[in-house]
């Protein structure tokens, strides 16, 4: 399908609506309006697949303990994971730690500014690189995430307009619209405005992202391997070493599931085991 080309009037009207909403209802977070790429990266890693309300307190605590890229790079992984407890998806903390180590080892402790260099850091994909470049350096990068996706589907792919109610909208159709409508004079705040508008749509009970081909409902956490992985890492972050039996008793998770989770963690070099006792693998 060919990309939709917007008329100048459509672009202007869209921008006016988004800016108007933002002026009236824009949100304020500690990680907004700052130029420190490390702080921006911390917030972006935390916000992935985690509700904003849970991130607010964690972000402030994290920045008190690890205020700079150097302080995080020098920290033991066990300390990093201990302070990540409550956010879930512990691999994000591991990638954040590795990225900061790379910045210190390969870039003299100074975050790179180009998209190519940012994407060369461990665990940094197109979205995160674009977000760090825009929110830290005010670069007019083009990127997409769930709230931005919701805004464009709601505005340009409603059932009464371009979608037939069953067709799934691909990000390849949305990204050209993001580029066409991007406010290049103030990209940082423009993306804040888009994200806030998208979050408001969901708050009102509408979730346009369900029409996206990229939409995937989060799998059940209770009883999952993901829950067992998190329990192992949480327990080891709070206790220097433990057997799976000890973890099973403390975390109330069946030993068979813990064994499968431990095998995955060992294969990923996140934990190590010796004489039956598991530890965080620094």
N, C-alpha and C positions, 0 to 999 in steps of 0.2 A: 504493500500500500504506500502510495506517495505521501510525503510529509505535508501536513496542513500548513498553508502559508497564510498568516494573519495580515489583515489590512492595517494601515497605520492607526485608523480610528479604533479598531478592536484592541490593539496593543495599548493605546492611550487609555481606553475605558477600563481595561483590565488593571493596569497599573494604578489608576485612580481609585478603584475599588479596594485593592489590596493595601495601598498606603492609607486610605481613609480608615479602614478597619484597624490598622496597626496604630495609627495616632490615637484612636479611641480605646483600644483594647490590648495593645502590645504588652507582652510579659517582660519581666525584669529578672535576670538571673546573674549570679556572681561571675559566670564565665562569659557574659556578653560584654561587648565594648572594650575588650582587652586586646593587646597586641602581642602577648606572650604566646608563641606557638606551642610551647610545652603545656601551658594551662589549657589552651584550646584542645590539644590532643587528648589530655586527660578527660575533659568533659565529653568529647566525642566518643571515646572508648567506653566511658561509663553509660552514655545515653543509648548505645546500641542495644536494642532488645530489652531495655529497662525503663520503667515509668519514670518520668521526670521528677515526681514527688520523692521517689526513693533516692534519686541522685543528689538532690539539693544538699542534704546533711552530709552525705558521704563525700561530696566534692570538697566542702569546706574542711572536713577532717583530714582528707588526703593532702590538701595543699598546705596544711599546718605541719604534717609529718614529712612530706616530700615536696618542699616548696620550689625546687629547681630540677631541671633535667639531670644535673650532676648528682643531686641527692638521691634521686630514684635509681640512677644507673649504679650507684655505689651500694645500694641496699641489697640485702640477701633476698632471694626469691621467697623464702618463708615469711619474711617481714612484709613483703609486697602482698602476698596472698592473705596474710592475717588482716591487713587493712582493707582488703577487697571483700571480705566476708559480708554477705548481705546483698551483693550486687549480682551474683550468679555469673554463669558463663566465664569461668576462671581463665580460660584461654585468652580472653581479652587482656587480663592483667599481665599474663605472660608475654603477650605481644607488645604491650605498652612498655614493659620492662626491657625487652630486647631492643625495641626501637630506640629507647633512650640510651642504652648501652652503645648502639651503633652511632647515634648522634655524637656521643662523647669520643668514641674511638676513631670514627671516620671523618667527622666534621668539626673537631675541636670544641665540642659542646655547643655549637651554634646550629640551630635548625636550618636546613636548606630551604630555599624559597621556591625553587622550580618544582613543577608537578612531577617531572621525571625523577628528580632526586628524592622527593618525598615518598614517591611510590617504591623507591628502592629500599626503604626502611622495612624491617620485619613487620608483617601484619598490617601494612598500610595499603589499602586498595584505592580504587578511583574515587569513591565517595569521600573517604577520610582525607585523602590528599587534597581534594578540591575544597573540602570544608576548612581544613587547616589553612590553606592558602588564602581563602576568602575571609575567614573570621579573624585570622591573625594579621594578614597583610593587605586586606581589602582588595584582593585580586578578583577580577570578573570571571571566575571559573564557572563552568557549567556542570552541575551535579544534581543527583536526585536521591531523595529518601522518602519515607512513607508519608509524611505530612505534605511535602511538596507534591508528591504523586497524587495525593487526594485532592489538592487544590486544582490541578490541571484536568483531572478526570471530571471533577464536579463542574468545572467551567466550560470545558471544550468537548467533553465526551458524554454528556448527559443522554439519557434514553431518548429524549425528544429531539436531540440534535444529531450527533454522529454515531452513537451506539444504538444497537437494536435491542439492548437489554440482555442479550446472551453472549455477544462477542466480548472476548477479553482484550483489554487494551495493553499493548506491549510498551515497555519503556522506550523502545526505538521510535514510537510515535510521539511520545511526550517530550523527550529531550530536545528535539528541534524547537518546540514551543517554548521551553525554558530559555533556550538561547535567544530566540526572537524577542522575548519579553523582558530579558534581563536588564535591570537598571544598572548600567555600567558606571554611572556617576557615584553610586553608593551601593555596591553589591553586598557589602556586609549586612547593612540594615535591611536591604531588600529580601535577603534570604531569611532574616529574622521574621520579617513580615509574612512571608509565604508560610513559614513553619507555624507561626501563631494562627494564621487563618486556617490552615489544615487541621491543627489541633482543636480549634473551635468547632469545625465541622463534626469531628468525632465526638466532642463533648455534647453536641446537640443530638447525637444518636445516629448521625449519618457517617458511614465509612465508605467513601467512594473507592478506596483502595481494593475493596472486594471485587471490583470490576477489572482489576489489573491481572495480567498474566503472571506477574511476579508475586502476587499475593499468596501467602501460605499461612494457614492457621497454625499457631504455636502448638506443638505436641503437648500432651498431658505430662505434667511434671511429677506428680505423685506416682510412685512406683516405677519411674523411668530410670534408665541407666544414667541420665544426666543428673538426677537427684543423688544417685550413689556416688558419682564422680565428685560432685560438690561436697558431699558429706565427708569423703576421704580427705579432700584438700582442706576443708574447713577444720577437721579434727587435727590434721597434721600441722596446720598453721598455728594451732593453739597448744599443741603438745608436740614436743620435739620428735617423738617416735612412738609408733603404736602398731600392734598386730591387727589384722582384719577382725579377729574375734573381739578385740577391745573396741574397735570402731563400731562393729555391729551392735554391741551392747550399749554403747554410749549414744549412737545415732538412731537406734531402733530400725535398722535396715537389714534385710536378710543377707546371710553370708554369701549365697550364690551370686546375688546381684553385685555385691561388693567385689567379689573375685573377678567378675567380668569387667567391672569398672577399673579395678586395679591393673588388669592386664592392659587395658587401653592406655592408662596413665603411664605405665612402664614403657610401653612402646613409643609414647610421645616424649619420653624422658622428662616428665613432670615430677615423677617420684622415683625413688630408688629403694631397694629392699636388701636387707642383710640380716641373716639369722632370724628371718620371719618378721622383722620389724621394718615398717615403712617409714620413710622420711621424705620431705620435700627435696627434690634434686637440685641443689644449687650448682 
